[in-house]
Amino acid sequence: MVTVLTDARHARRIAERVPDPELPMLTLADLGVLRDVEVTGDGTVVASLTPTYSGCPAMAEMRAGVAARLRDAGYARVEIRTVLDPPWTSDWITPEGRRKLAEHGIAPPGAAPRRAAGPVPLVLSPTRRTVACPRCGSADTEETSRFAATSCKALWRCRACREPFEYVKEI
């Protein structure tokens, strides 16, 4: 006999452990894309995810990963919802997630830019920022490419230790 699991806290713990397909050292909870997990009256587990970017190519893998883990844990009915409002911000990456990024040689983002309500202003000049090297801690770094393997990261190089590294952009 199969037992129907209906505990939302248990389902959330399962979903929180799903790794991000692009940054596998992080879970979806670390990244802040797992928004909510609830169990409806009929026993359906509903997990809500917010993509880091609109059109994020990893969303299909995230959805499939959460659904598979929940089904493997015994939840027969699983629904994955995409939540776009409010949009994801890099501020949602947990302190644990930031620590894991740095441990794996990826510079975590700083604070996301604050914007007033209304239209997003067009800025044509490059943003100047200092990114500390995740390997040696030096602030003497330079951006080598605005885009890395994924659109949410940029490529940087440390002038002190000469090591290249990726940087998760603020959003």
C-alpha positions in Angstrom: 0.0 0.0 0.0 1.3 3.4 -1.0 1.0 6.2 1.6 0.0 9.6 0.4 2.3 12.2 1.9 0.7 15.5 2.6 3.2 17.3 4.9 4.2 20.6 3.2 7.2 21.0 5.5 8.5 17.6 4.4 7.9 18.4 0.8 9.7 21.7 1.1 12.7 20.0 2.7 12.8 17.7 -0.4 12.5 20.5 -2.9 15.1 22.7 -1.0 17.8 20.1 -1.7 17.4 20.1 -5.5 20.7 21.3 -7.0 20.8 24.2 -9.5 21.6 22.7 -12.9 24.1 25.5 -13.8 25.6 26.0 -10.3 25.4 22.5 -8.9 27.2 23.5 -5.6 24.0 25.5 -4.8 20.5 24.2 -4.1 17.5 25.9 -5.5 16.9 27.2 -1.9 20.5 28.6 -1.7 19.9 30.4 -5.0 16.6 31.8 -3.8 14.5 30.5 -6.8 12.4 28.1 -4.7 9.6 30.4 -3.6 7.0 28.2 -1.9 5.9 24.6 -1.4 2.4 23.8 -0.4 0.1 20.9 -0.4 -3.5 21.4 -1.7 -6.6 19.8 -0.2 -6.4 16.9 -2.7 -2.8 16.2 -1.8 -1.1 17.8 -4.8 2.3 19.3 -3.9 2.6 22.7 -5.6 6.2 24.1 -5.7 6.7 27.6 -7.0 9.9 28.7 -8.7 11.1 32.1 -9.9 13.6 32.2 -12.8 16.8 34.2 -12.3 16.3 35.7 -15.8 13.3 35.8 -18.0 13.8 33.0 -20.6 16.4 31.3 -18.3 17.3 28.1 -20.1 17.8 26.2 -16.8 14.1 26.6 -15.7 13.0 23.4 -17.5 15.7 21.5 -15.7 14.8 23.1 -12.3 11.2 22.2 -12.8 12.0 18.7 -13.8 14.4 18.3 -10.9 11.9 19.4 -8.3 9.1 17.3 -9.7 11.3 14.2 -9.9 12.6 14.5 -6.4 9.1 15.0 -5.0 7.8 12.0 -6.9 10.7 9.9 -5.8 9.9 10.9 -2.2 6.4 9.4 -2.6 4.3 12.4 -3.7 2.0 11.2 -6.4 0.6 14.5 -7.6 3.1 17.3 -8.2 2.6 20.7 -9.9 5.5 23.2 -10.5 4.5 26.8 -11.0 6.6 29.6 -12.3 6.2 32.9 -10.4 7.4 36.0 -12.1 6.3 38.7 -9.7 8.2 39.9 -7.9 11.1 39.2 -10.2 14.1 37.3 -8.7 17.0 39.3 -7.4 20.5 38.2 -6.6 19.8 39.5 -3.0 17.7 36.3 -2.6 20.9 34.2 -2.7 21.3 33.0 0.9 24.5 33.6 2.9 25.1 29.9 2.7 24.8 30.1 -1.1 27.2 33.0 -1.2 29.7 31.1 0.9 29.4 28.0 -1.4 30.0 30.2 -4.5 33.2 31.6 -3.1 34.4 28.2 -1.9 34.0 27.0 -5.5 36.0 30.0 -7.0 32.9 32.0 -8.1 32.6 35.5 -6.8 29.2 36.1 -5.3 27.2 39.2 -6.2 27.1 42.3 -4.2 23.9 44.1 -3.3 21.4 44.4 -6.2 20.9 47.9 -7.6 17.9 49.7 -6.1 15.5 51.2 -8.6 12.5 53.4 -8.2 9.1 52.2 -9.3 8.3 52.8 -12.9 10.4 52.6 -16.1 13.9 51.2 -15.9 16.3 54.0 -16.8 18.6 53.3 -19.8 22.3 53.6 -18.8 24.7 53.6 -21.7 28.0 53.9 -19.7 29.6 50.8 -18.2 29.0 50.1 -14.5 32.2 50.4 -12.5 32.4 47.8 -9.7 35.0 46.2 -7.6 34.9 42.4 -7.4 37.1 40.7 -4.9 39.0 37.6 -6.1 37.4 34.5 -4.6 40.8 32.8 -4.5 43.1 35.4 -2.9 40.7 38.2 -1.8 42.5 40.9 -3.8 40.3 43.7 -5.1 42.8 44.3 -8.0 40.6 42.5 -10.6 39.3 43.2 -14.1 36.4 42.1 -16.1 37.4 40.1 -19.2 34.0 39.3 -20.6 30.5 40.5 -19.6 29.2 37.0 -20.3 30.4 33.6 -19.1 29.0 30.1 -19.6 25.6 31.4 -18.5 24.1 34.9 -18.9 23.9 35.4 -15.1 27.7 35.3 -14.8 30.7 37.4 -16.1 34.4 36.4 -16.5 37.0 38.2 -14.4 40.7 37.9 -13.8 42.7 38.7 -10.7 45.7 40.9 -11.4 47.3 39.8 -8.1 47.2 36.0 -8.3 46.5 36.0 -12.1 43.7 33.5 -11.8 40.5 33.8 -13.9 37.2 33.4 -12.1 33.5 33.8 -12.7 31.3 36.4 -11.1 27.5 36.2 -10.5 26.1 39.5 -11.6 23.8 41.6 -9.5 20.2 41.7 -10.6 
